[in-house]
Amino acid sequence: MITRQFGSEVRWMLRRPRTIIGLFGLVLVPIIISFGIWTAGGEEGGGPPGLGAILQGNGLVVPIFTLFLSLNLLLPLVASIWAADGLAGEAQHGTLRGLLVAPVSRVRLLFVKLFGLTAMSLFAVTLMAVVGIIAGTAFLGTNGMVTLTGTTLSTGEGLLRIALFIVLVTFQMVAIGAVALAVSATTEHPLVVQAATMTTIIVFQVLGQFSSLDWLHPFLITTGFPGLVDVMRDPIPFGQIWDSTLLAGCYLLIGTGLAATRLITKDS
């Protein structure tokens, strides 16, 4: 039963036109970035070499570079859209009431929605990474992966680093989506969920720029994003990665807990 529910939720999400459009937009990002870097590498002049010249033969960096840039705005937007469709969208179309009166616990329903969000997040991040690998290799070539510490990893080791980064970024995306689910459980308007989630992300990023608010920075989920780039160092320092993942886990638990509390008491 639970397997069929998980499969049904993922199929339902994949059939939505905005999901297809969103995935298509995500796929374009690594292609555009790879082409831009390749074009920059062909610039002439006597100044310092462009980014393209530096990354020539280092195409495996493109998926990590792309996911890192997208994590600041694009991926949270996609996660908020899926979370908004999960509960607020169902309520707007009148289908949530039928789900709530079904002989299935509401907590179980929430976890089905969370599973759909997690599966789609992993699929989207993996798709971006795969396209980034292909585009980066096609435009820049690959001689392994040059790390931020100057060492060169083999292609196999580089792919393992990319796989680790996919998992880390997906977890951050799911944590943001869980908070969006909590908002989605309180409204029937998906746009409210998207606006609230993106406003929160932008405000967090702005607050992170003020040194006078250093005491607040450890509690902002966006503060941990830069630490994920440590997967590009050799050896990997896991301190900031662990802190960022732990913070995302806290947001995941809080968001899921608030969503469950609201869903259990809905229409009471």
N, C-alpha and C positions, 0 to 999 in steps of 0.2 A: 504493500500500500504506500509506504513512504517513498519507495523508489519511483513508483508511478507518479506520485505528486511532485517529486523533484524534477523528473523528466518532463512532466506537463508544464511546469513553471518555466523551465529553460526554453522549451519549444514555443511557449506563448511569448516570451520576451524576444526570441529570435524572429518571430513573425511580425513584430511591430515595425512599421515603416521607419519610424524615427531611430530604431535600433540599427537598422541597415544603413541609414544615412549617417548615423554617428560613427559606426565602424568604418564606413568608407572615408569619412573625414579623418579619422585617426590613422588610417593607412597612408593617406596622402602626406602626413607630417614627416615621417622619416624620408620619404622620397624627395620632398622639397628641400629638406635640410641637407641631404646627401648631394643633391644637385647644386645647392647654394655653396656648399663647402668645395665641391669640385670646381665650380666656376671661380671661386676666390683663389684657388690654387693656380689658376691660369693668369692671374693679374701680373702685369709687367710693371716695373719700376725699381728704383734703387733703394726703397725703404725696406723695413723688416718684412720677412715672409708672411704671407697671409695665413689664415687658419687652414685653408686647403692645402697649402704647401707643407704645413706642419703635420697634417693628418694623412698625407699621401702614404699608402701602404698600411694604414691603420684603420681600415674600414670597420673593424669590430667595435670601435668606440662609438660608432653612430647610434646603435640601439640604446646604449646607456645614456648618451648625450640627449637623445630624443625623449626617452622616458623621463629623464630628470627635468627637462624643460616643461614637459606636459604635466608633470605632477603638480606644478605650481598653480595651474588653472584649468587646463583642458580635461585631464582625467577626473578631478573633483566634479567638474560640470557634468560629465557623462555619468558618474556615480550618482549624482543628485537626481538626474533625469530618471534613471532606473529605479531609485528608491521612491521617487515621486509617483511613478507609474504603479509601484507595488501595492501601495495602500491608498494614497490620495486619488490616484487615477481610477482604481477600482471603485472607490466611494463615489467619484464623480459620475461614473457610468452606471452606478446602481448595482454593480455585481458584488461589491464587498458584503452587502447585507446577506446575500445568499451564501457566501462563504462563512459568515459568522454564525448562521443558524444551522450549518451543516454539522453532522455528528463527528466533528474533528475539533480537538482542543485549540483554543486561540493561540496558545504558546506554540503549538506545533505549526499552525498556519504562519506565524511570524518567522519561524525557523525555515520554513519552505521559501518564504520571500527572501530571507537572508541568504539561503543557499543559492537562489537564483541570482542575487546580486553578486555573490562571491564567484560563481561559475562564469558569469558574463564579464566580471572584472578581470579574472584570470585569462579568459579568452581574448579580451581586448588588449591587455598588456602583452600577452604572448604574440598576438598577431602583429602588433606594432614592432616588437623586437625582431620577429622573423623577417618582416619586410625591411626593417632597418639593417639586418645582417645582409640581406640580398642587395639592397640598394647601396649600402656602404661598400660592399665588396665589388659591386659593378662599377661604381664611380671612383672609388679610392684604392681598390685593391686590398689585399691583406697579406701581411708578413707576420702574423701573430698579433698580439695586443701590447702596445707600449703603455705601461702603467704611469701613474702620476709620479711615482718614485724613480722613473727612468729605466726600469728593467723591462725586458721584453718577454711576454708569456707566449707559449705555443698556442696554436689555434684551438686545440682541445681545452687548454686551461682558460683561454679567453671565453669560450662558449660556456664553461662552467661558471665563470664570473657573471656572464649575462643571465644565466639561469637563476643564480642567486639574487641578482638585481630584480628579475621578474617577480620572484616570490616576495621580496621586500616591498616593492612598489605596489603589488596587488594587495598586500596586507594593509598598507597605508590607505589605499583606495577603499577597501572594505570598511575600515574604521570610519572614514568620512561618510560612506554610504549608510553605516549603522546610525550615525547621528541624524542623517537625512531621513532615515526610516522613522526615527522618533518624532521628527517634525511632521512627516507624512501621516502619522497616526492621529494627528490632532486637527487635520484640515481635509477638506474635499477639493482643494485647488492645487494641482501639481505645480503651477507656476510659483505659488507661495513657498513650496518646499525648495525649488531651485533657487529662488531669490534669497531665501534665508541661508541656505548652505553656502552659496557663492559669496554673499555679503560677509558671512563669518570667516571664510578663508581669506578674503581680501583684507578684512579688518585685522585678522591675526598677522598677516604679512606686514601690514603697516605698523602695528604695535611692535613687531620684532625689530624694527629699524631704530627704535628709541633706546639709547643706552640707559636712560633714567628708569626704564621699566625692566631692568635686568632680572628683578625678582619675579617678574611675570613670565619671562621667556620660557622657563622649563615646563610651563603648563600649556603652551601653545603647540598644537600638533605640527604647525608649519615650521617650527624651530628645528625639528628633527630632520627635515628634508635634506639639507646640505650634507648631513653626516652620512647619508646613504652612499654618497660618492666614494666613500672609503673602500668600496669593493674594487676600486681602480688602483689601490695601493698594493704594494708587495713588500712584506706580507700584509695581510688585511688586519688593520686595527679594529677590533670588534666593539670597542667602548662606545663610540657614538652610535654605531648601528644598533647595539643592544638597547641603548637609552631611547632611541627613536622608535624601535619596535615595541618596547615596553609602554611608552607613552601612547602609541597607537592602540595597543591592547586595552589600555584604560578607557580610551574613547570608545572602543568597540563594546566593552562591557557596559559603560554608562549609557550609550545610545541604545543598545539592545534592551537593557533594563527599563529605560524610560518608555521605549516602544511597547514592551510587554505589559508594563503597568497600565498604559493608556488603552491598549487593545483589550485587556482583560476587563476593564471597567467601562468599555465603550457601550453606549446606549443603556447604561445602568441608571 
